[in-house]
C-alpha cells in the first residue's frame, strides 16, 4: 500500500481529514491523467502563508492564501478553507475548491521540476484557446501570471475535466491525426491507466473516447497480430499484461 507523508501543526480543525483525502486524490490524479509521479511530495497543514523556501510570509493574511508550494518537496495547505472561499467569493463546493487548491500547489512542482518546455507551451496554448480564466488570476501579478495560469489550468483539468493525456510514437502522429479512430496497444504503466469510457487527449489536441478495451496475456492473442512488425512482436512478447484500446474521435 502506498504511503503518504503529512507534516502537521497542532490544529483542531474538521477540515484536516478532507485535506488529507484530497491530497491523495490529487497525487493519484496527476499520475493517472498526465503520468506525473508526485508521490515524493509531502503535505503540511498550516494557516500561515509561506514563501517557496518554506519561511513564513507575513505579507499575506491567512485568508488570502489557500496554500503554498515550496522547493522543499512539500506543499502547505490552509485548513481554514471557508475563510479563503469567502475572501475570493468562491461558489464551488468546499471539497472541489480544496482539491483545486491542492492540485494548484502540486502543479507548481510540475512546472518547476517535472515537465519540459513543450508541455508548458501546450498548456499555455490550450488555456489561451479556451479563454481559460478564474477569479484567483485577477489577483496575480503580471510577472507571475504565466506560471499561475499553468497551475490553475492543470488543477481544474484534473478536478473538473478528467481528460487523460495519451502519447503516441512521433512517427505515427501525422498519420493518426487524419483519422477519426485509432487502435493502440498499451503495456506497463499504461495498462492500468486507460479504460473503456475514458476521454483522452492526443498530441494533436483532439479528444477521443475509448470505446473498447481488450485485455490479453500473450501477444499472440492480439487481434491484429499478423499486422504487427517483427520488432513490435519481439518487444510486446516480454509482457503478460497487455491491453488493446479502440478510440473514436468526439
ABEGO torsion letter per residue (X at the ends): XBBBBBBBBBBBBAAAAAAAAAAAAAAAAAAAAAGBBAAABBBBBBABBBBAAGBBBAABBAAABABBBBAAGBBBBBABAAAAAAAAGBABBAAAAAAAAAAAAAAAAAAAAABBAAAAAAAAAAAAAAGBBBAAAAABBAAAAAAAAAAAAAAAAAAAAGBBBBBBBAAAAAAAAABABBBBBBBEAAAAABBBGBBBBBAAGBBBBBABBBBBABAAABAAAAABBAAAAAAAAABABBBBBBBBBX
